[in-house]
Amino acid sequence: MRQAWRWFGPKAGVSLDNVRQAGATDVVSALHEVPIGEAWTTRQVHERKSLIETAPPGRTQLTWSVVESIPIPDAVKRTGGAAKNEIAAWIASMEALAANDIRVICYNFMPVVDWCRTELDYVTPTGSTAMRFDHNTFAVFDLHILQRKGAEKDYSQQDRTIAADLYAAMGEQEIADLTRNIASALPGSTTEPLTIPAFRDKLEAYSGIDANRLRQHLVEFLEAVTPVADDLGVKLTLHPDDPPRPLFGLPRIASTEADYAALFNAVPSPANGMCFCTGSLGVRADNDLPKIARRFAERIHFSHLRATTREGDGRSFHEAAHLEGDVDMVAVLSELLTEDRKRDRANSIIFRSDHGHRMLDDLNKEVTPGYPAIGRLRGLAELRGIIHALDAGMRG
């Protein structure tokens, strides 16, 4: 398996030398500065690739091997194959990447909001901080800040009472922070930051789109792009929903083993693959991660390895240290390594230590939420240790 590191570009607080020092060989990046829906050019991709892969004398060579992500425009999610111009632009971006020999693309199909957290610096027992999704706080935003039409039916009477009490106790800054965390797009998001009125308008635009219709739109998108991907030798990897359940009354269609099975059955192209994210899938207690990895092994080209801890109500969770929480990382890695040993180096599974606790010196400076260098470094080191031990056992 090839060890990767997510890098947000030349303005990121983490340098390429930091990536080398972490021991990663592969880079996961994107042209985040290009507006959603605009085609990437071969020249733009080449310039970023050259920046990543042109190592100073004596430095370790890095390879830009995974794009995360080419955003899928909202029009595709709402209208599927009818969004011909948007799909054509997406294909043009894919062609620009393939022309530069970058052939693994991660994407998601979450409507309106991408990955979602209510708290960015939840204090853990060690004093490090983690990201957290608290169901009651989310209900405060949905019911009292966003004031989504019809939201009441998605919450029990007890939920509504708790949310009302929490909201009454909040100050202006707490409300502003919660609104920013949910509506303003977290790092790496492929959706636009939204004001509250714009948020309501976006939700209204999805009126009448249920899970079956959203899935059909994804199928129509893949039916348009996978033939080109097959010709180019590109692997498309669908990231799971995060959290893996409906939010704001919107359907989610990449949350379970059954969701992925339906997608692979509908579009059997070899290019149609998955990003196996243990953190996102692991939030659901009914997702058997080693079983999912085993079933879809040939479809896994990219993996996010992290852990989450499900909290008492079963709906809240926080990011755990990589070898803690509710993910059996040893069992997961055993399945991935079994598959990886069947492949040549060029098609090896690429993984990155996803997210990480904010700790040590990172507590004293501004860091990208979810992507502090030290916490991810700890995670990568721990994952590397498991891989070495499992590899030794397999050889034995």
Residue pairs with C-beta under 8 A, 6 or more apart in sequence:
1 336
1 337
1 340
1 348
1 349
1 350
1 351
1 387
2 25
2 26
2 65
2 348
2 349
2 350
2 351
3 23
3 24
3 25
3 26
3 351
3 352
3 380
3 384
4 24
4 25
4 26
4 27
4 28
4 65
4 66
4 350
4 351
4 352
5 19
5 22
5 24
5 26
5 27
5 28
5 352
5 353
5 376
5 380
6 27
6 28
6 29
6 68
6 188
6 352
6 354
6 371
7 14
7 16
7 19
7 27
7 28
7 29
7 52
8 14
8 29
8 32
8 187
8 188
8 368
8 371
9 29
9 32
9 33
9 48
10 51
12 368
13 365
13 366
13 367
13 368
13 373
14 368
14 371
14 373
16 27
16 51
16 52
16 62
17 59
18 373
19 27
19 62
20 59
20 60
20 62
22 373
22 376
22 377
22 380
23 380
23 381
23 384
24 62
24 352
24 380
25 60
25 61
25 62
25 63
26 62
26 63
26 64
26 65
26 66
26 350
27 52
27 62
27 63
27 64
27 65
27 66
28 65
28 66
28 67
28 68
28 106
28 350
28 352
29 48
29 52
29 64
29 66
29 67
29 68
30 67
30 68
30 69
30 70
30 188
31 40
31 44
31 45
31 48
32 188
34 40
34 44
36 71
36 73
36 190
36 191
36 192
37 71
37 73
37 75
37 86
37 89
38 89
39 88
39 89
39 90
39 92
39 93
39 96
40 70
40 92
40 93
40 96
40 97
41 96
42 95
42 96
42 99
42 100
44 96
45 96
45 97
45 99
45 100
45 102
46 100
48 64
49 64
49 100
49 102
52 62
52 63
52 64
53 61
53 62
53 63
53 64
55 61
55 62
64 102
65 102
65 104
65 350
66 102
66 104
66 105
66 106
66 302
66 350
67 97
67 102
67 104
67 105
67 106
68 105
68 106
68 188
68 302
69 105
69 106
69 107
69 108
69 188
69 190
69 239
70 90
70 93
70 94
70 97
70 105
70 107
71 107
71 190
71 191
72 86
72 90
72 107
72 108
72 109
72 190
72 221
73 83
73 86
73 89
73 90
74 111
74 112
74 191
74 202
74 205
75 83
75 86
76 83
76 86
76 87
76 90
76 217
76 221
77 109
77 111
77 214
77 217
77 218
78 111
78 205
78 206
78 209
78 217
79 217
80 216
80 217
80 218
80 219
80 220
80 221
81 87
81 217
81 220
81 221
81 223
81 224
87 221
87 224
87 225
90 225
91 224
91 225
91 228
94 105
94 225
94 228
94 229
94 232
94 234
95 228
95 232
97 103
97 105
97 234
98 232
98 233
98 234
103 232
103 233
103 234
103 235
104 234
104 235
104 237
104 301
104 302
104 350
105 234
105 235
105 236
105 237
106 237
106 239
106 275
106 302
107 190
107 236
107 237
107 238
107 239
108 114
108 190
108 238
108 239
108 240
108 241
108 254
109 214
109 218
109 221
109 238
109 253
109 254
110 191
110 241
110 242
110 252
110 254
111 206
111 209
111 214
111 250
111 251
112 191
112 194
112 199
112 202
112 203
112 206
112 248
112 250
113 182
113 183
113 191
113 247
113 248
113 250
114 185
114 186
114 188
114 189
114 190
114 191
114 242
115 186
115 188
115 189
115 242
115 280
116 133
116 138
116 182
116 186
116 242
116 243
116 247
117 131
117 132
117 133
117 181
117 182
117 186
117 369
117 370
118 132
118 133
118 134
118 137
118 138
118 141
118 178
118 181
118 182
119 131
119 132
119 133
119 134
119 137
119 181
120 129
120 131
120 181
120 369
120 370
121 129
121 130
121 131
121 358
122 129
122 130
122 131
122 132
122 318
123 129
124 130
124 318
124 357
126 357
126 359
127 359
128 357
128 358
128 359
128 363
128 375
129 357
129 358
129 359
129 363
130 318
130 319
130 320
130 357
130 358
131 318
131 319
131 355
131 369
131 370
132 316
132 317
132 318
132 319
133 243
133 316
133 317
133 318
134 311
134 316
135 159
135 313
135 315
135 316
136 159
136 162
136 163
136 166
136 316
137 166
137 178
138 182
138 247
139 155
139 159
139 160
139 162
139 163
140 163
140 166
140 167
140 170
140 178
141 178
141 179
141 182
142 148
142 151
142 154
142 155
142 248
143 151
143 152
143 155
143 160
143 163
143 164
143 167
144 163
144 164
144 167
145 167
145 175
145 178
145 179
145 196
146 183
146 196
146 199
146 200
146 248
147 200
148 200
148 203
148 248
148 249
149 200
149 203
149 204
150 249
151 248
151 249
152 160
154 249
155 163
170 178
179 196
183 193
183 194
183 195
183 196
183 199
184 193
184 194
185 191
185 192
185 193
185 194
186 369
186 370
187 368
187 369
187 370
187 371
188 370
188 371
194 202
203 248
203 249
203 250
206 250
209 217
209 250
209 251
210 251
211 251
211 252
211 253
214 251
214 253
215 253
215 259
215 262
215 263
215 266
218 253
218 263
219 263
219 266
219 267
222 236
222 263
222 266
222 267
222 269
222 272
223 267
225 236
226 236
226 267
226 269
226 271
226 272
227 269
228 234
229 235
229 236
229 269
229 271
230 269
230 270
230 271
234 271
235 270
235 271
235 273
235 301
235 302
236 271
236 272
236 273
237 273
237 274
237 275
237 300
237 301
237 302
238 254
238 260
238 263
238 272
238 273
238 274
238 275
239 254
239 275
239 277
239 280
239 304
240 254
240 255
240 274
240 275
240 277
240 280
240 281
241 252
241 253
241 254
241 255
241 280
242 277
242 279
242 280
242 283
243 280
243 283
243 317
244 252
244 254
244 255
244 256
244 280
244 281
244 283
244 284
244 287
245 252
245 255
245 283
245 284
246 252
253 259
253 263
254 260
254 263
255 281
255 284
256 284
256 286
256 287
257 287
257 288
257 291
257 292
257 295
260 274
260 292
260 296
260 299
261 295
263 272
264 272
264 296
264 299
272 299
273 299
273 300
273 301
273 302
274 296
274 299
274 300
274 301
275 300
275 301
275 302
275 303
275 304
276 292
276 293
276 296
276 300
276 302
276 303
276 304
276 336
277 303
277 304
277 306
277 354
278 289
278 303
278 304
278 305
278 306
278 307
278 327
278 329
278 332
278 354
279 304
279 306
279 307
279 308
279 319
279 327
279 354
279 355
280 304
281 287
281 289
281 292
282 289
282 307
282 308
282 325
282 326
282 327
283 308
283 310
283 317
285 310
285 314
285 326
289 327
289 328
289 331
289 332
290 328
290 331
290 332
290 334
290 335
293 300
293 332
293 335
293 336
293 339
294 335
297 335
297 336
297 338
297 339
298 339
300 336
300 339
300 349
301 347
301 349
301 350
302 349
302 350
302 351
303 336
303 349
303 350
303 351
303 352
304 351
304 352
304 354
305 322
305 329
305 332
305 333
305 351
305 352
305 353
305 354
305 379
305 383
306 319
306 320
306 322
306 327
306 353
306 354
306 355
306 356
306 379
307 319
307 320
307 321
307 322
307 323
307 324
307 325
307 326
307 327
307 329
308 317
308 318
308 319
308 320
308 325
308 326
308 327
309 317
309 318
309 319
309 320
309 324
309 325
309 326
310 316
310 317
310 326
311 317
311 318
319 325
319 355
319 356
319 357
319 370
320 326
320 327
321 357
321 378
321 379
321 382
322 329
322 353
322 356
322 378
322 379
322 382
322 383
323 329
323 382
323 386
329 383
329 386
330 386
330 390
333 383
333 386
333 387
333 390
334 390
336 349
336 351
337 387
337 390
337 391
337 394
338 394
339 349
340 348
340 349
341 394
343 349
351 383
352 380
353 376
353 377
353 379
353 380
353 382
353 383
354 376
354 379
355 370
355 371
355 375
355 376
355 379
356 370
356 371
356 372
356 374
356 375
356 376
356 377
356 378
356 379
357 372
357 375
357 378
358 367
358 372
358 374
358 375
359 372
359 374
359 375
359 378
360 374
361 374
362 372
362 373
362 374
362 375
367 373
